[in-house]
Amino acid sequence: MERSGPTRDPPGGELHPSSREYRTADADCPETVCRVSVNSKPGAVAGAVAGAVRSGERVSVHAVGSSAVYVAVKAIFTARSYLQPEGMDVACVPEFHVEQVGGKDYTVMVFNIIVSTFPGEINSAGDDNDSEYD
């Protein structure tokens, strides 16, 4: 079935995955763990994620419960918009961990952040600013 009507480009314009460079942090690189709760503000968590990414740290976002997972996903999405003007993008690889607190087991949703960079700065129109046709 074909879609009709206007289509929307992803934020920052279309980028082919092969045009990106993926950065992995070294094992001895400091790690930032952002623990998210229902009461966490997504913008504040996004700022912490973006700041850690800018400084080259490994980042993971931890959440327990569906509402906290929602806040974590919203924060990661917001962090993308903070980093895209600088030529960086983030994605996450989710996994489950079981942690014991006070003798009780809790399943923690862990979002490991992966950083990718793309050549040139992307503006709101999705154009590459280092184009020779500007």
Backbone as XML, in Angstrom:
<?xml version="1.0"?>
<chain id="A" units="angstrom">
  <residue number="1" name="MET">
    <atom name="N" x="0.839" y="-1.175" z="0.000"/>
    <atom name="CA" x="0.000" y="0.000" z="0.000"/>
    <atom name="C" x="0.887" y="1.241" z="0.000"/>
  </residue>
  <residue number="2" name="GLU">
    <atom name="N" x="0.658" y="2.148" z="-0.922"/>
    <atom name="CA" x="1.432" y="3.371" z="-0.997"/>
    <atom name="C" x="0.828" y="4.439" z="-0.099"/>
  </residue>
  <residue number="3" name="ARG">
    <atom name="N" x="1.717" y="5.236" z="0.472"/>
    <atom name="CA" x="1.255" y="6.347" z="1.297"/>
    <atom name="C" x="1.052" y="7.551" z="0.413"/>
  </residue>
  <residue number="4" name="SER">
    <atom name="N" x="-0.009" y="8.247" z="0.652"/>
    <atom name="CA" x="-0.229" y="9.486" z="-0.075"/>
    <atom name="C" x="-0.167" y="10.640" z="0.898"/>
  </residue>
  <residue number="5" name="GLY">
    <atom name="N" x="0.005" y="11.831" z="0.367"/>
    <atom name="CA" x="0.081" y="13.003" z="1.228"/>
    <atom name="C" x="1.510" y="13.375" z="1.493"/>
  </residue>
  <residue number="6" name="PRO">
    <atom name="N" x="1.719" y="14.406" z="2.289"/>
    <atom name="CA" x="3.076" y="14.887" z="2.535"/>
    <atom name="C" x="3.864" y="13.901" z="3.394"/>
  </residue>
  <residue number="7" name="THR">
    <atom name="N" x="5.148" y="13.810" z="3.114"/>
    <atom name="CA" x="6.016" y="12.980" z="3.938"/>
    <atom name="C" x="6.883" y="13.900" z="4.774"/>
  </residue>
  <residue number="8" name="ARG">
    <atom name="N" x="7.363" y="13.387" z="5.873"/>
    <atom name="CA" x="8.185" y="14.200" z="6.773"/>
    <atom name="C" x="9.576" y="13.615" z="6.836"/>
  </residue>
  <residue number="9" name="ASP">
    <atom name="N" x="10.567" y="14.475" z="6.704"/>
    <atom name="CA" x="11.951" y="14.057" z="6.871"/>
    <atom name="C" x="12.234" y="13.930" z="8.362"/>
  </residue>
  <residue number="10" name="PRO">
    <atom name="N" x="13.180" y="13.069" z="8.730"/>
    <atom name="CA" x="13.551" y="12.984" z="10.141"/>
    <atom name="C" x="14.180" y="14.291" z="10.593"/>
  </residue>
  <residue number="11" name="PRO">
    <atom name="N" x="14.201" y="14.562" z="11.909"/>
    <atom name="CA" x="14.794" y="15.800" z="12.399"/>
    <atom name="C" x="16.234" y="15.927" z="11.911"/>
  </residue>
  <residue number="12" name="GLY">
    <atom name="N" x="16.576" y="17.098" z="11.420"/>
    <atom name="CA" x="17.924" y="17.307" z="10.935"/>
    <atom name="C" x="18.101" y="16.920" z="9.481"/>
  </residue>
  <residue number="13" name="GLY">
    <atom name="N" x="17.031" y="16.519" z="8.800"/>
    <atom name="CA" x="17.126" y="16.154" z="7.392"/>
    <atom name="C" x="17.502" y="14.693" z="7.222"/>
  </residue>
  <residue number="14" name="GLU">
    <atom name="N" x="17.575" y="14.281" z="5.985"/>
    <atom name="CA" x="17.909" y="12.899" z="5.686"/>
    <atom name="C" x="19.416" y="12.710" z="5.724"/>
  </residue>
  <residue number="15" name="LEU">
    <atom name="N" x="19.845" y="11.702" z="6.428"/>
    <atom name="CA" x="21.249" y="11.339" z="6.468"/>
    <atom name="C" x="21.355" y="9.847" z="6.255"/>
  </residue>
  <residue number="16" name="HIS">
    <atom name="N" x="22.142" y="9.454" z="5.305"/>
    <atom name="CA" x="22.343" y="8.033" z="5.078"/>
    <atom name="C" x="23.249" y="7.497" z="6.174"/>
  </residue>
  <residue number="17" name="PRO">
    <atom name="N" x="22.939" y="6.330" z="6.739"/>
    <atom name="CA" x="23.759" y="5.820" z="7.845"/>
    <atom name="C" x="25.242" y="5.700" z="7.498"/>
  </residue>
  <residue number="18" name="SER">
    <atom name="N" x="25.583" y="5.469" z="6.223"/>
    <atom name="CA" x="26.996" y="5.318" z="5.880"/>
    <atom name="C" x="27.751" y="6.637" z="5.950"/>
  </residue>
  <residue number="19" name="SER">
    <atom name="N" x="27.036" y="7.769" z="5.997"/>
    <atom name="CA" x="27.717" y="9.060" z="6.085"/>
    <atom name="C" x="28.072" y="9.419" z="7.521"/>
  </residue>
  <residue number="20" name="ARG">
    <atom name="N" x="27.722" y="8.578" z="8.458"/>
    <atom name="CA" x="27.989" y="8.851" z="9.863"/>
    <atom name="C" x="29.230" y="8.126" z="10.338"/>
  </residue>
  <residue number="21" name="GLU">
    <atom name="N" x="29.844" y="8.687" z="11.351"/>
    <atom name="CA" x="30.954" y="8.042" z="12.028"/>
    <atom name="C" x="30.491" y="7.758" z="13.448"/>
  </residue>
  <residue number="22" name="TYR">
    <atom name="N" x="30.636" y="6.512" z="13.893"/>
    <atom name="CA" x="30.193" y="6.126" z="15.217"/>
    <atom name="C" x="31.371" y="6.162" z="16.167"/>
  </residue>
  <residue number="23" name="ARG">
    <atom name="N" x="31.145" y="6.771" z="17.325"/>
    <atom name="CA" x="32.189" y="6.913" z="18.328"/>
    <atom name="C" x="31.893" y="5.978" z="19.483"/>
  </residue>
  <residue number="24" name="THR">
    <atom name="N" x="32.858" y="5.207" z="19.841"/>
    <atom name="CA" x="32.714" y="4.366" z="21.018"/>
    <atom name="C" x="33.721" y="4.835" z="22.051"/>
  </residue>
  <residue number="25" name="ALA">
    <atom name="N" x="33.300" y="4.843" z="23.275"/>
    <atom name="CA" x="34.182" y="5.308" z="24.347"/>
    <atom name="C" x="35.101" y="4.172" z="24.777"/>
  </residue>
  <residue number="26" name="ASP">
    <atom name="N" x="36.274" y="4.543" z="25.229"/>
    <atom name="CA" x="37.222" y="3.552" z="25.730"/>
    <atom name="C" x="36.712" y="2.964" z="27.035"/>
  </residue>
  <residue number="27" name="ALA">
    <atom name="N" x="37.193" y="1.767" z="27.345"/>
    <atom name="CA" x="36.765" y="1.101" z="28.575"/>
    <atom name="C" x="37.218" y="1.878" z="29.808"/>
  </residue>
  <residue number="28" name="ASP">
    <atom name="N" x="38.347" y="2.577" z="29.707"/>
    <atom name="CA" x="38.825" y="3.332" z="30.865"/>
    <atom name="C" x="38.271" y="4.754" z="30.901"/>
  </residue>
  <residue number="29" name="CYS">
    <atom name="N" x="37.375" y="5.064" z="29.978"/>
    <atom name="CA" x="36.725" y="6.371" z="29.925"/>
    <atom name="C" x="35.689" y="6.452" z="31.057"/>
  </residue>
  <residue number="30" name="PRO">
    <atom name="N" x="35.543" y="7.615" z="31.695"/>
    <atom name="CA" x="34.545" y="7.719" z="32.767"/>
    <atom name="C" x="33.131" y="7.499" z="32.226"/>
  </residue>
  <residue number="31" name="GLU">
    <atom name="N" x="32.293" y="6.935" z="33.063"/>
    <atom name="CA" x="30.908" y="6.671" z="32.655"/>
    <atom name="C" x="29.961" y="7.499" z="33.503"/>
  </residue>
  <residue number="32" name="THR">
    <atom name="N" x="28.964" y="8.069" z="32.842"/>
    <atom name="CA" x="27.910" y="8.794" z="33.525"/>
    <atom name="C" x="26.664" y="7.927" z="33.525"/>
  </residue>
  <residue number="33" name="VAL">
    <atom name="N" x="26.107" y="7.692" z="34.705"/>
    <atom name="CA" x="24.865" y="6.937" z="34.835"/>
    <atom name="C" x="23.786" y="7.914" z="35.292"/>
  </residue>
  <residue number="34" name="CYS">
    <atom name="N" x="22.765" y="8.080" z="34.458"/>
    <atom name="CA" x="21.639" y="8.941" z="34.808"/>
    <atom name="C" x="20.496" y="8.062" z="35.289"/>
  </residue>
  <residue number="35" name="ARG">
    <atom name="N" x="20.163" y="8.171" z="36.545"/>
    <atom name="CA" x="19.048" y="7.394" z="37.100"/>
    <atom name="C" x="17.793" y="8.253" z="37.015"/>
  </residue>
  <residue number="36" name="VAL">
    <atom name="N" x="16.784" y="7.704" z="36.337"/>
    <atom name="CA" x="15.563" y="8.450" z="36.054"/>
    <atom name="C" x="14.422" y="7.880" z="36.882"/>
  </residue>
  <residue number="37" name="SER">
    <atom name="N" x="13.616" y="8.782" z="37.442"/>
    <atom name="CA" x="12.410" y="8.362" z="38.157"/>
    <atom name="C" x="11.207" y="9.049" z="37.518"/>
  </residue>
  <residue number="38" name="VAL">
    <atom name="N" x="10.057" y="8.740" z="38.046"/>
    <atom name="CA" x="8.826" y="9.362" z="37.551"/>
    <atom name="C" x="8.881" y="10.874" z="37.721"/>
  </residue>
  <residue number="39" name="ASN">
    <atom name="N" x="9.541" y="11.340" z="38.762"/>
    <atom name="CA" x="9.596" y="12.765" z="39.064"/>
    <atom name="C" x="10.718" y="13.517" z="38.347"/>
  </residue>
  <residue number="40" name="SER">
    <atom name="N" x="11.552" y="12.806" z="37.579"/>
    <atom name="CA" x="12.644" y="13.460" z="36.856"/>
    <atom name="C" x="12.082" y="14.335" z="35.745"/>
  </residue>
  <residue number="41" name="LYS">
    <atom name="N" x="12.753" y="15.449" z="35.509"/>
    <atom name="CA" x="12.352" y="16.341" z="34.419"/>
    <atom name="C" x="13.123" y="15.933" z="33.171"/>
  </residue>
  <residue number="42" name="PRO">
    <atom name="N" x="12.418" y="15.587" z="32.077"/>
    <atom name="CA" x="13.096" y="15.119" z="30.868"/>
    <atom name="C" x="14.140" y="16.100" z="30.341"/>
  </residue>
  <residue number="43" name="GLY">
    <atom name="N" x="13.877" y="17.396" z="30.427"/>
    <atom name="CA" x="14.831" y="18.397" z="29.949"/>
    <atom name="C" x="16.122" y="18.394" z="30.746"/>
  </residue>
  <residue number="44" name="ALA">
    <atom name="N" x="16.009" y="18.200" z="32.046"/>
    <atom name="CA" x="17.197" y="18.156" z="32.900"/>
    <atom name="C" x="18.025" y="16.903" z="32.618"/>
  </residue>
  <residue number="45" name="VAL">
    <atom name="N" x="17.352" y="15.766" z="32.442"/>
    <atom name="CA" x="18.052" y="14.523" z="32.115"/>
    <atom name="C" x="18.707" y="14.657" z="30.740"/>
  </residue>
  <residue number="46" name="ALA">
    <atom name="N" x="17.993" y="15.258" z="29.785"/>
    <atom name="CA" x="18.538" y="15.460" z="28.442"/>
    <atom name="C" x="19.789" y="16.327" z="28.490"/>
  </residue>
  <residue number="47" name="GLY">
    <atom name="N" x="19.769" y="17.360" z="29.306"/>
    <atom name="CA" x="20.946" y="18.210" z="29.457"/>
    <atom name="C" x="22.127" y="17.455" z="30.036"/>
  </residue>
  <residue number="48" name="ALA">
    <atom name="N" x="21.864" y="16.578" z="31.005"/>
    <atom name="CA" x="22.933" y="15.772" z="31.593"/>
    <atom name="C" x="23.509" y="14.799" z="30.565"/>
  </residue>
  <residue number="49" name="VAL">
    <atom name="N" x="22.639" y="14.175" z="29.771"/>
    <atom name="CA" x="23.092" y="13.247" z="28.730"/>
    <atom name="C" x="23.921" y="14.003" z="27.691"/>
  </residue>
  <residue number="50" name="ALA">
    <atom name="N" x="23.411" y="15.141" z="27.220"/>
    <atom name="CA" x="24.118" y="15.923" z="26.207"/>
    <atom name="C" x="25.467" y="16.418" z="26.735"/>
  </residue>
  <residue number="51" name="GLY">
    <atom name="N" x="25.513" y="16.853" z="27.963"/>
    <atom name="CA" x="26.767" y="17.316" z="28.546"/>
    <atom name="C" x="27.803" y="16.214" z="28.648"/>
  </residue>
  <residue number="52" name="ALA">
    <atom name="N" x="27.376" y="15.029" z="29.052"/>
    <atom name="CA" x="28.299" y="13.901" z="29.155"/>
    <atom name="C" x="28.784" y="13.466" z="27.772"/>
  </residue>
  <residue number="53" name="VAL">
    <atom name="N" x="27.896" y="13.499" z="26.785"/>
    <atom name="CA" x="28.284" y="13.139" z="25.419"/>
    <atom name="C" x="29.303" y="14.134" z="24.889"/>
  </residue>
  <residue number="54" name="ARG">
    <atom name="N" x="29.070" y="15.418" z="25.121"/>
    <atom name="CA" x="30.007" y="16.451" z="24.660"/>
    <atom name="C" x="31.394" y="16.280" z="25.273"/>
  </residue>
  <residue number="55" name="SER">
    <atom name="N" x="31.450" y="15.819" z="26.524"/>
    <atom name="CA" x="32.736" y="15.652" z="27.196"/>
    <atom name="C" x="33.383" y="14.309" z="26.886"/>
  </residue>
  <residue number="56" name="GLY">
    <atom name="N" x="32.744" y="13.494" z="26.045"/>
    <atom name="CA" x="33.332" y="12.231" z="25.607"/>
    <atom name="C" x="33.146" y="11.067" z="26.555"/>
  </residue>
  <residue number="57" name="GLU">
    <atom name="N" x="32.247" y="11.187" z="27.502"/>
    <atom name="CA" x="32.024" y="10.111" z="28.464"/>
    <atom name="C" x="31.055" y="9.078" z="27.924"/>
  </residue>
  <residue number="58" name="ARG">
    <atom name="N" x="31.157" y="7.866" z="28.473"/>
    <atom name="CA" x="30.141" y="6.854" z="28.200"/>
    <atom name="C" x="28.911" y="7.221" z="29.014"/>
  </residue>
  <residue number="59" name="VAL">
    <atom name="N" x="27.733" y="6.988" z="28.456"/>
    <atom name="CA" x="26.500" y="7.393" z="29.135"/>
    <atom name="C" x="25.509" y="6.241" z="29.101"/>
  </residue>
  <residue number="60" name="SER">
    <atom name="N" x="24.839" y="6.030" z="30.223"/>
    <atom name="CA" x="23.701" y="5.119" z="30.264"/>
    <atom name="C" x="22.610" y="5.753" z="31.109"/>
  </residue>
  <residue number="61" name="VAL">
    <atom name="N" x="21.368" y="5.488" z="30.723"/>
    <atom name="CA" x="20.209" y="6.025" z="31.425"/>
    <atom name="C" x="19.455" y="4.839" z="32.011"/>
  </residue>
  <residue number="62" name="HIS">
    <atom name="N" x="19.220" y="4.857" z="33.330"/>
    <atom name="CA" x="18.573" y="3.752" z="34.023"/>
    <atom name="C" x="17.178" y="4.171" z="34.492"/>
  </residue>
  <residue number="63" name="ALA">
    <atom name="N" x="16.204" y="3.281" z="34.311"/>
    <atom name="CA" x="14.828" y="3.581" z="34.734"/>
    <atom name="C" x="14.159" y="2.311" z="35.239"/>
  </residue>
  <residue number="64" name="VAL">
    <atom name="N" x="13.326" y="2.463" z="36.272"/>
    <atom name="CA" x="12.534" y="1.359" z="36.812"/>
    <atom name="C" x="11.068" y="1.757" z="36.726"/>
  </residue>
  <residue number="65" name="GLY">
    <atom name="N" x="10.270" y="0.952" z="36.040"/>
    <atom name="CA" x="8.843" y="1.233" z="35.912"/>
    <atom name="C" x="8.516" y="1.915" z="34.598"/>
  </residue>
  <residue number="66" name="SER">
    <atom name="N" x="7.296" y="1.701" z="34.151"/>
    <atom name="CA" x="6.894" y="2.200" z="32.833"/>
    <atom name="C" x="6.913" y="3.725" z="32.737"/>
  </residue>
  <residue number="67" name="SER">
    <atom name="N" x="6.507" y="4.418" z="33.770"/>
    <atom name="CA" x="6.497" y="5.880" z="33.730"/>
    <atom name="C" x="7.912" y="6.439" z="33.692"/>
  </residue>
  <residue number="68" name="ALA">
    <atom name="N" x="8.818" y="5.824" z="34.422"/>
    <atom name="CA" x="10.216" y="6.265" z="34.404"/>
    <atom name="C" x="10.856" y="5.960" z="33.055"/>
  </residue>
  <residue number="69" name="VAL">
    <atom name="N" x="10.498" y="4.829" z="32.445"/>
    <atom name="CA" x="11.009" y="4.497" z="31.115"/>
    <atom name="C" x="10.531" y="5.539" z="30.108"/>
  </residue>
  <residue number="70" name="TYR">
    <atom name="N" x="9.282" y="5.972" z="30.235"/>
    <atom name="CA" x="8.758" y="7.018" z="29.358"/>
    <atom name="C" x="9.575" y="8.301" z="29.499"/>
  </residue>
  <residue number="71" name="VAL">
    <atom name="N" x="9.885" y="8.700" z="30.720"/>
    <atom name="CA" x="10.679" y="9.902" z="30.968"/>
    <atom name="C" x="12.073" y="9.736" z="30.351"/>
  </residue>
  <residue number="72" name="ALA">
    <atom name="N" x="12.661" y="8.546" z="30.484"/>
    <atom name="CA" x="13.999" y="8.296" z="29.943"/>
    <atom name="C" x="14.007" y="8.405" z="28.417"/>
  </residue>
  <residue number="73" name="VAL">
    <atom name="N" x="13.012" y="7.810" z="27.767"/>
    <atom name="CA" x="12.944" y="7.858" z="26.306"/>
    <atom name="C" x="12.736" y="9.300" z="25.836"/>
  </residue>
  <residue number="74" name="LYS">
    <atom name="N" x="11.885" y="10.032" z="26.527"/>
    <atom name="CA" x="11.650" y="11.437" z="26.178"/>
    <atom name="C" x="12.929" y="12.255" z="26.347"/>
  </residue>
  <residue number="75" name="ALA">
    <atom name="N" x="13.697" y="11.967" z="27.376"/>
    <atom name="CA" x="14.950" y="12.678" z="27.620"/>
    <atom name="C" x="15.978" y="12.370" z="26.534"/>
  </residue>
  <residue number="76" name="ILE">
    <atom name="N" x="16.069" y="11.124" z="26.107"/>
    <atom name="CA" x="17.016" y="10.756" z="25.053"/>
    <atom name="C" x="16.619" y="11.430" z="23.744"/>
  </residue>
  <residue number="77" name="PHE">
    <atom name="N" x="15.331" y="11.467" z="23.465"/>
    <atom name="CA" x="14.841" y="12.146" z="22.267"/>
    <atom name="C" x="15.181" y="13.642" z="22.315"/>
  </residue>
  <residue number="78" name="THR">
    <atom name="N" x="15.019" y="14.249" z="23.469"/>
    <atom name="CA" x="15.325" y="15.669" z="23.639"/>
    <atom name="C" x="16.832" y="15.910" z="23.521"/>
  </residue>
  <residue number="79" name="ALA">
    <atom name="N" x="17.637" y="15.006" z="24.045"/>
    <atom name="CA" x="19.098" y="15.139" z="23.949"/>
    <atom name="C" x="19.537" y="15.144" z="22.487"/>
  </residue>
  <residue number="80" name="ARG">
    <atom name="N" x="18.843" y="14.395" z="21.646"/>
    <atom name="CA" x="19.158" y="14.404" z="20.209"/>
    <atom name="C" x="19.036" y="15.816" z="19.648"/>
  </residue>
  <residue number="81" name="SER">
    <atom name="N" x="17.959" y="16.511" z="20.023"/>
    <atom name="CA" x="17.760" y="17.862" z="19.490"/>
    <atom name="C" x="18.797" y="18.836" z="20.045"/>
  </residue>
  <residue number="82" name="TYR">
    <atom name="N" x="19.319" y="18.581" z="21.251"/>
    <atom name="CA" x="20.364" y="19.429" z="21.810"/>
    <atom name="C" x="21.685" y="19.242" z="21.060"/>
  </residue>
  <residue number="83" name="LEU">
    <atom name="N" x="21.960" y="18.026" z="20.593"/>
    <atom name="CA" x="23.259" y="17.700" z="20.014"/>
    <atom name="C" x="23.329" y="17.839" z="18.496"/>
  </residue>
  <residue number="84" name="GLN">
    <atom name="N" x="22.195" y="17.779" z="17.818"/>
    <atom name="CA" x="22.215" y="17.811" z="16.358"/>
    <atom name="C" x="22.839" y="19.071" z="15.771"/>
  </residue>
  <residue number="85" name="PRO">
    <atom name="N" x="22.627" y="20.279" z="16.317"/>
    <atom name="CA" x="23.291" y="21.449" z="15.746"/>
    <atom name="C" x="24.819" y="21.380" z="15.818"/>
  </residue>
  <residue number="86" name="GLU">
    <atom name="N" x="25.349" y="20.508" z="16.680"/>
    <atom name="CA" x="26.795" y="20.348" z="16.818"/>
    <atom name="C" x="27.326" y="19.204" z="15.978"/>
  </residue>
  <residue number="87" name="GLY">
    <atom name="N" x="26.474" y="18.611" z="15.130"/>
    <atom name="CA" x="26.911" y="17.516" z="14.263"/>
    <atom name="C" x="26.961" y="16.168" z="14.952"/>
  </residue>
  <residue number="88" name="MET">
    <atom name="N" x="26.259" y="16.019" z="16.077"/>
    <atom name="CA" x="26.229" y="14.748" z="16.798"/>
    <atom name="C" x="24.805" y="14.236" z="16.884"/>
  </residue>
  <residue number="89" name="ASP">
    <atom name="N" x="24.693" y="12.931" z="16.980"/>
    <atom name="CA" x="23.394" y="12.302" z="17.164"/>
    <atom name="C" x="23.572" y="11.187" z="18.169"/>
  </residue>
  <residue number="90" name="VAL">
    <atom name="N" x="22.518" y="10.857" z="18.879"/>
    <atom name="CA" x="22.579" y="9.749" z="19.830"/>
    <atom name="C" x="21.469" y="8.762" z="19.529"/>
  </residue>
  <residue number="91" name="ALA">
    <atom name="N" x="21.759" y="7.534" z="19.826"/>
    <atom name="CA" x="20.787" y="6.449" z="19.755"/>
    <atom name="C" x="20.984" y="5.638" z="21.025"/>
  </residue>
  <residue number="92" name="CYS">
    <atom name="N" x="20.108" y="4.702" z="21.274"/>
    <atom name="CA" x="20.266" y="3.907" z="22.485"/>
    <atom name="C" x="20.094" y="2.426" z="22.188"/>
  </residue>
  <residue number="93" name="VAL">
    <atom name="N" x="20.779" y="1.638" z="22.982"/>
    <atom name="CA" x="20.655" y="0.189" z="22.941"/>
    <atom name="C" x="20.103" y="-0.221" z="24.299"/>
  </residue>
  <residue number="94" name="PRO">
    <atom name="N" x="18.840" y="-0.660" z="24.329"/>
    <atom name="CA" x="18.248" y="-1.008" z="25.627"/>
    <atom name="C" x="18.649" y="-2.412" z="26.083"/>
  </residue>
  <residue number="95" name="GLU">
    <atom name="N" x="18.712" y="-2.577" z="27.377"/>
    <atom name="CA" x="18.932" y="-3.900" z="27.962"/>
    <atom name="C" x="18.328" y="-3.919" z="29.362"/>
  </residue>
  <residue number="96" name="PHE">
    <atom name="N" x="18.126" y="-5.099" z="29.881"/>
    <atom name="CA" x="17.561" y="-5.264" z="31.218"/>
    <atom name="C" x="18.647" y="-5.702" z="32.185"/>
  </residue>
  <residue number="97" name="HIS">
    <atom name="N" x="18.628" y="-5.133" z="33.372"/>
    <atom name="CA" x="19.492" y="-5.556" z="34.467"/>
    <atom name="C" x="18.602" y="-5.813" z="35.668"/>
  </residue>
  <residue number="98" name="VAL">
    <atom name="N" x="19.035" y="-6.706" z="36.522"/>
    <atom name="CA" x="18.324" y="-6.937" z="37.773"/>
    <atom name="C" x="19.221" y="-6.432" z="38.889"/>
  </residue>
  <residue number="99" name="GLU">
    <atom name="N" x="18.690" y="-5.505" z="39.680"/>
    <atom name="CA" x="19.430" y="-4.952" z="40.809"/>
    <atom name="C" x="18.688" y="-5.277" z="42.093"/>
  </residue>
  <residue number="100" name="GLN">
    <atom name="N" x="19.453" y="-5.514" z="43.137"/>
    <atom name="CA" x="18.853" y="-5.823" z="44.426"/>
    <atom name="C" x="18.965" y="-4.605" z="45.329"/>
  </residue>
  <residue number="101" name="VAL">
    <atom name="N" x="17.819" y="-4.159" z="45.837"/>
    <atom name="CA" x="17.770" y="-3.016" z="46.742"/>
    <atom name="C" x="16.946" y="-3.430" z="47.951"/>
  </residue>
  <residue number="102" name="GLY">
    <atom name="N" x="17.566" y="-3.393" z="49.113"/>
    <atom name="CA" x="16.856" y="-3.739" z="50.340"/>
    <atom name="C" x="16.314" y="-5.163" z="50.334"/>
  </residue>
  <residue number="103" name="GLY">
    <atom name="N" x="17.021" y="-6.084" z="49.714"/>
    <atom name="CA" x="16.586" y="-7.472" z="49.676"/>
    <atom name="C" x="15.551" y="-7.781" z="48.602"/>
  </residue>
  <residue number="104" name="LYS">
    <atom name="N" x="15.136" y="-6.794" z="47.836"/>
    <atom name="CA" x="14.160" y="-7.008" z="46.763"/>
    <atom name="C" x="14.841" y="-6.859" z="45.418"/>
  </residue>
  <residue number="105" name="ASP">
    <atom name="N" x="14.444" y="-7.675" z="44.451"/>
    <atom name="CA" x="14.971" y="-7.586" z="43.096"/>
    <atom name="C" x="14.124" y="-6.621" z="42.274"/>
  </residue>
  <residue number="106" name="TYR">
    <atom name="N" x="14.796" y="-5.727" z="41.563"/>
    <atom name="CA" x="14.131" y="-4.790" z="40.665"/>
    <atom name="C" x="14.718" y="-4.948" z="39.263"/>
  </residue>
  <residue number="107" name="THR">
    <atom name="N" x="13.840" y="-4.972" z="38.275"/>
    <atom name="CA" x="14.291" y="-5.011" z="36.893"/>
    <atom name="C" x="14.491" y="-3.577" z="36.419"/>
  </residue>
  <residue number="108" name="VAL">
    <atom name="N" x="15.697" y="-3.280" z="35.981"/>
    <atom name="CA" x="16.059" y="-1.940" z="35.557"/>
    <atom name="C" x="16.205" y="-1.928" z="34.040"/>
  </residue>
  <residue number="109" name="MET">
    <atom name="N" x="15.560" y="-0.980" z="33.405"/>
    <atom name="CA" x="15.728" y="-0.780" z="31.967"/>
    <atom name="C" x="16.928" y="0.140" z="31.795"/>
  </residue>
  <residue number="110" name="VAL">
    <atom name="N" x="17.956" y="-0.345" z="31.111"/>
    <atom name="CA" x="19.181" y="0.424" z="30.909"/>
    <atom name="C" x="19.267" y="0.803" z="29.433"/>
  </residue>
  <residue number="111" name="PHE">
    <atom name="N" x="19.395" y="2.089" z="29.165"/>
    <atom name="CA" x="19.564" y="2.594" z="27.809"/>
    <atom name="C" x="21.022" y="3.022" z="27.658"/>
  </residue>
  <residue number="112" name="ASN">
    <atom name="N" x="21.809" y="2.222" z="26.943"/>
    <atom name="CA" x="23.199" y="2.572" z="26.671"/>
    <atom name="C" x="23.217" y="3.513" z="25.476"/>
  </residue>
  <residue number="113" name="ILE">
    <atom name="N" x="23.836" y="4.660" z="25.642"/>
    <atom name="CA" x="23.832" y="5.694" z="24.615"/>
    <atom name="C" x="24.997" y="5.474" z="23.649"/>
  </residue>
  <residue number="114" name="ILE">
    <atom name="N" x="24.663" y="5.506" z="22.357"/>
    <atom name="CA" x="25.654" y="5.404" z="21.293"/>
    <atom name="C" x="25.690" y="6.751" z="20.583"/>
  </residue>
  <residue number="115" name="VAL">
    <atom name="N" x="26.880" y="7.254" z="20.357"/>
    <atom name="CA" x="27.054" y="8.568" z="19.734"/>
    <atom name="C" x="27.516" y="8.386" z="18.303"/>
  </residue>
  <residue number="116" name="SER">
    <atom name="N" x="26.891" y="9.115" z="17.402"/>
    <atom name="CA" x="27.366" y="9.150" z="16.019"/>
    <atom name="C" x="27.547" y="10.603" z="15.614"/>
  </residue>
  <residue number="117" name="THR">
    <atom name="N" x="28.486" y="10.824" z="14.726"/>
    <atom name="CA" x="28.734" y="12.165" z="14.216"/>
    <atom name="C" x="28.568" y="12.141" z="12.717"/>
  </residue>
  <residue number="118" name="PHE">
    <atom name="N" x="28.194" y="13.252" z="12.154"/>
    <atom name="CA" x="28.070" y="13.335" z="10.711"/>
    <atom name="C" x="28.800" y="14.570" z="10.226"/>
  </residue>
  <residue number="119" name="PRO">
    <atom name="N" x="29.296" y="14.512" z="8.995"/>
    <atom name="CA" x="30.084" y="15.626" z="8.493"/>
    <atom name="C" x="29.260" y="16.884" z="8.325"/>
  </residue>
  <residue number="120" name="GLY">
    <atom name="N" x="29.823" y="18.011" z="8.702"/>
    <atom name="CA" x="29.126" y="19.283" z="8.552"/>
    <atom name="C" x="28.074" y="19.477" z="9.606"/>
  </residue>
  <residue number="121" name="GLU">
    <atom name="N" x="27.652" y="20.686" z="9.757"/>
    <atom name="CA" x="26.595" y="21.031" z="10.700"/>
    <atom name="C" x="25.270" y="20.997" z="9.966"/>
  </residue>
  <residue number="122" name="ILE">
    <atom name="N" x="24.238" y="20.438" z="10.575"/>
    <atom name="CA" x="22.931" y="20.324" z="9.946"/>
    <atom name="C" x="22.046" y="21.439" z="10.469"/>
  </residue>
  <residue number="123" name="ASN">
    <atom name="N" x="21.478" y="22.232" z="9.569"/>
    <atom name="CA" x="20.571" y="23.283" z="10.017"/>
    <atom name="C" x="19.140" y="22.788" z="9.972"/>
  </residue>
  <residue number="124" name="SER">
    <atom name="N" x="18.201" y="23.601" z="10.334"/>
    <atom name="CA" x="16.809" y="23.167" z="10.451"/>
    <atom name="C" x="16.202" y="22.756" z="9.114"/>
  </residue>
  <residue number="125" name="ALA">
    <atom name="N" x="16.769" y="23.200" z="7.998"/>
    <atom name="CA" x="16.254" y="22.819" z="6.686"/>
    <atom name="C" x="16.804" y="21.473" z="6.245"/>
  </residue>
  <residue number="126" name="GLY">
    <atom name="N" x="17.754" y="20.923" z="7.004"/>
    <atom name="CA" x="18.323" y="19.642" z="6.658"/>
    <atom name="C" x="19.448" y="19.748" z="5.654"/>
  </residue>
  <residue number="127" name="ASP">
    <atom name="N" x="19.959" y="20.954" z="5.428"/>
    <atom name="CA" x="21.035" y="21.152" z="4.465"/>
    <atom name="C" x="22.380" y="21.038" z="5.172"/>
  </residue>
  <residue number="128" name="ASP">
    <atom name="N" x="23.355" y="20.564" z="4.428"/>
    <atom name="CA" x="24.708" y="20.470" z="4.936"/>
    <atom name="C" x="25.386" y="21.815" z="4.741"/>
  </residue>
  <residue number="129" name="ASN">
    <atom name="N" x="25.823" y="22.473" z="5.810"/>
    <atom name="CA" x="26.342" y="23.831" z="5.718"/>
    <atom name="C" x="27.673" y="23.945" z="4.970"/>
  </residue>
  <residue number="130" name="ASP">
    <atom name="N" x="28.406" y="22.836" z="4.824"/>
    <atom name="CA" x="29.662" y="22.934" z="4.118"/>
    <atom name="C" x="29.526" y="22.576" z="2.641"/>
  </residue>
  <residue number="131" name="SER">
    <atom name="N" x="28.358" y="22.787" z="2.111"/>
    <atom name="CA" x="28.090" y="22.503" z="0.714"/>
    <atom name="C" x="28.771" y="23.539" z="-0.175"/>
  </residue>
  <residue number="132" name="GLU">
    <atom name="N" x="29.263" y="23.100" z="-1.329"/>
    <atom name="CA" x="29.915" y="24.025" z="-2.254"/>
    <atom name="C" x="28.904" y="24.856" z="-3.032"/>
  </residue>
  <residue number="133" name="TYR">
    <atom name="N" x="27.619" y="24.563" z="-2.905"/>
    <atom name="CA" x="26.584" y="25.254" z="-3.681"/>
    <atom name="C" x="25.901" y="26.378" z="-2.907"/>
  </residue>
  <residue number="134" name="ASP">
    <atom name="N" x="26.347" y="26.683" z="-1.716"/>
    <atom name="CA" x="25.726" y="27.751" z="-0.914"/>
    <atom name="C" x="26.042" y="29.107" z="-1.476"/>
  </residue>
</chain>
